């Protein structure tokens, strides 16, 4: 099976977690961010992730792909029900929103994202698209203080809920699918944001289990 992805995309990380934990031999196919043609030729619209199954058919939507990978071999790694903890999910979404202006500008030149942005055209495409939501990339890099404060406040609240081995229990669950990708991408900021030790340990643990590398 082939999973078409961007390295930087949190939705693409979701199925990679299950595939990694279950040791599913997926072929990861990286697309350049400005390569609209490949998307259109394969699935008719620009969207990642998408999975090409063994029979050649395609499956779209990250959670649908996760559900398929979790159950296709009758060996689920987590519950077959898509359940999430509302408070945890709300804070994860808040964290994603608060940290976008810190994370997005750093994606472009990070070496782990080279396959997403192999050309200046790919970088310009991403920057033009995302600046509609967060404003000027250069300004966000130069004046990060407000975003750092908002991000750290959400991290503090999220840290209070992380009282188990995994996100919401002592077992791998759908909450981990939702929370880990956001925390993983936050590691691209480095020491600019103080990630509480509990959250950082959790992020490292899921990275080790899934094989999804953190940003260095």
C-alpha positions as CSV (number, residue, x, y, z in Angstrom):
1,X,0.0,0.0,0.0
2,X,1.1,3.6,-0.7
3,X,0.4,6.6,1.5
4,X,0.7,9.9,-0.2
5,X,1.7,12.6,2.2
6,X,3.5,15.8,3.2
7,X,6.0,15.5,6.0
8,X,4.8,18.6,7.7
9,X,1.1,17.9,7.5
10,X,-0.5,16.8,10.9
11,X,-3.3,15.0,9.1
12,X,-0.7,12.9,7.3
13,X,0.9,12.0,10.6
14,X,-2.3,10.4,11.9
15,X,-2.2,7.2,9.7
16,X,1.5,7.0,10.0
17,X,1.1,6.5,13.8
18,X,-1.1,3.4,13.3
19,X,1.1,2.1,10.5
20,X,4.2,2.5,12.6
21,X,2.8,0.9,15.7
22,X,1.3,-2.0,13.8
23,X,4.4,-2.4,11.6
24,X,2.4,-2.1,8.4
25,X,4.8,-1.8,5.5
26,X,3.5,1.3,3.9
27,X,5.3,3.0,1.0
28,X,5.4,6.7,1.8
29,X,5.1,8.9,-1.3
30,X,6.0,12.5,-0.7
31,X,4.4,15.1,-3.0
32,X,5.8,18.6,-3.5
33,X,3.5,21.2,-2.0
34,X,2.8,22.9,-5.3
35,X,2.3,19.7,-7.3
36,X,-1.4,20.0,-7.9
37,X,-1.3,17.8,-11.0
38,X,-0.4,14.6,-9.2
39,X,-3.3,15.0,-6.8
40,X,-5.7,15.7,-9.6
41,X,-4.5,12.8,-11.7
42,X,-4.9,10.3,-8.9
43,X,-7.9,11.4,-6.8
44,X,-9.4,14.4,-8.6
45,X,-8.6,17.1,-6.1
46,X,-5.7,18.4,-4.1
47,X,-5.7,16.7,-0.7
48,X,-3.4,14.7,1.5
49,X,-3.2,12.2,2.9
50,X,-4.6,9.6,0.6
51,X,-4.0,5.8,0.6
52,X,-3.7,3.6,-2.4
53,X,-4.8,0.1,-1.3
54,X,-3.5,-3.1,-2.6
55,X,-6.4,-3.4,-5.1
56,X,-5.4,0.0,-6.6
57,X,-8.4,1.9,-5.2
58,X,-7.9,5.1,-3.2
59,X,-9.1,6.0,0.3
60,X,-9.2,9.7,1.4
61,X,-9.6,11.5,4.7
62,X,-7.1,10.9,7.5
63,X,-9.4,9.3,10.0
64,X,-11.0,7.0,7.4
65,X,-7.5,5.9,6.5
66,X,-6.7,5.4,10.2
67,X,-9.8,3.3,10.7
68,X,-8.9,1.1,7.6
69,X,-5.3,0.6,8.7
70,X,-6.5,-0.2,12.2
71,X,-9.0,-2.9,11.2
72,X,-8.1,-4.2,7.7
73,X,-6.1,-7.2,9.0
74,X,-8.5,-7.9,11.9
75,X,-5.7,-6.9,14.3
76,X,-6.8,-3.5,15.7
77,X,-4.2,-1.6,17.7
78,X,-6.9,0.6,19.2
79,X,-10.7,0.7,19.6
80,X,-12.7,0.2,16.5
81,X,-14.9,3.1,17.6
82,X,-13.8,6.6,16.8
83,X,-14.1,8.1,20.3
84,X,-12.2,11.2,21.6
85,X,-12.1,13.0,24.9
86,X,-13.8,16.4,24.3
87,X,-11.7,18.5,26.6
88,X,-8.5,17.0,25.3
89,X,-9.6,17.5,21.7
90,X,-10.6,21.1,22.3
91,X,-7.2,21.9,23.8
92,X,-5.4,20.1,21.0
93,X,-7.3,22.3,18.5
94,X,-6.6,25.4,20.5
95,X,-2.9,24.4,20.5
96,X,-2.9,24.0,16.8
97,X,-4.4,27.4,16.3
98,X,-2.2,29.2,18.8
99,X,1.0,27.8,17.4
100,X,0.4,28.1,13.6
101,X,2.2,31.4,13.3
102,X,5.2,29.9,15.0
103,X,5.2,26.6,13.1
104,X,4.2,27.4,9.5
105,X,7.1,29.8,8.7
106,X,9.7,27.3,10.1
107,X,8.4,24.4,7.9
108,X,9.9,25.9,4.7
109,X,13.6,25.5,5.4
110,X,13.7,22.6,7.8
111,X,15.8,19.8,6.2
112,X,13.2,17.1,7.2
113,X,10.7,18.9,5.0
114,X,12.9,19.0,1.9
115,X,10.6,16.6,0.0
116,X,7.6,18.9,0.7
117,X,9.4,22.0,-0.5
118,X,12.1,20.9,-3.0
119,X,11.9,24.1,-5.0
120,X,11.3,27.8,-4.3
121,X,8.0,27.4,-6.2
122,X,6.8,24.9,-3.6
123,X,7.8,27.2,-0.8
124,X,6.2,30.2,-2.4
125,X,3.0,28.2,-2.9
126,X,2.8,27.2,0.7
127,X,3.7,30.7,2.0
128,X,1.1,32.5,-0.2
129,X,-1.6,30.1,0.9
130,X,-0.9,30.1,4.7
131,X,-0.3,33.9,4.9
132,X,-4.0,34.3,4.3
133,X,-4.5,32.8,7.8
134,X,-1.6,33.9,9.9
135,X,-0.2,37.0,8.1
136,X,3.3,37.7,6.9
137,X,5.7,34.8,7.6
138,X,8.7,37.2,8.1
139,X,6.7,39.3,10.6
140,X,5.6,36.2,12.5
141,X,9.2,35.1,12.8
142,X,10.4,38.5,13.9
143,X,7.7,39.1,16.5
144,X,6.7,35.8,18.0
145,X,6.1,36.9,21.6
146,X,2.2,36.9,21.6
147,X,2.0,33.5,19.8
148,X,4.5,32.0,22.2
149,X,2.5,33.3,25.2
150,X,-0.8,31.8,23.8
151,X,0.9,28.5,22.9
152,X,2.5,28.1,26.4
153,X,-0.8,28.8,28.1
154,X,-2.6,26.1,26.1
155,X,0.4,23.7,26.7
156,X,0.0,24.3,30.5
157,X,-3.7,23.4,30.4
158,X,-3.1,20.4,28.1
159,X,-0.4,19.1,30.4
160,X,-2.8,19.1,33.3
161,X,-5.0,16.5,31.4
162,X,-2.1,14.2,30.5
163,X,-2.2,12.0,33.6
164,X,-1.9,8.6,31.9
165,X,0.7,6.7,30.0
166,X,-1.0,7.8,26.7
167,X,-3.1,10.8,25.9
168,X,-6.3,9.9,27.9
169,X,-5.7,6.4,29.3
170,X,-3.0,3.8,29.8
171,X,-3.8,2.4,26.3
172,X,-3.2,3.7,22.8
173,X,-6.4,5.4,21.7
174,X,-7.9,7.7,19.1
175,X,-7.0,10.6,21.4
176,X,-3.3,9.9,20.6
177,X,-4.1,10.0,16.9
178,X,-5.5,13.5,17.4
179,X,-3.0,15.0,19.9
180,X,0.4,13.6,18.9
181,X,0.6,15.2,15.4
182,X,0.1,18.7,16.8
183,X,2.7,18.2,19.6
184,X,5.1,16.6,17.1
185,X,5.0,19.6,14.8
186,X,5.5,21.9,17.7
187,X,9.0,20.4,18.2
188,X,10.1,22.4,15.1
189,X,10.1,25.5,17.3
190,X,12.9,24.1,19.4
191,X,13.6,26.0,22.6
192,X,11.5,29.0,21.7
193,X,8.5,27.5,23.5
194,X,8.7,25.7,26.8
195,X,7.0,22.3,26.4
196,X,6.2,20.8,29.9
197,X,8.2,17.7,30.7
198,X,5.2,15.4,30.8
199,X,4.1,16.5,27.3
200,X,7.6,16.3,26.0
201,X,8.1,12.7,27.4
202,X,4.7,11.7,25.9
203,X,5.7,13.1,22.5
204,X,9.0,11.3,22.5
205,X,7.3,8.1,23.5
206,X,4.8,8.2,20.7
207,X,7.6,9.1,18.3
208,X,9.6,6.0,19.3
209,X,6.5,3.7,19.1
210,X,5.3,5.0,15.7
211,X,8.6,5.8,14.0
212,X,7.5,9.3,13.2
213,X,10.5,11.4,13.8
214,X,10.3,14.6,15.8
215,X,11.9,17.8,14.4
216,X,15.5,18.3,15.4
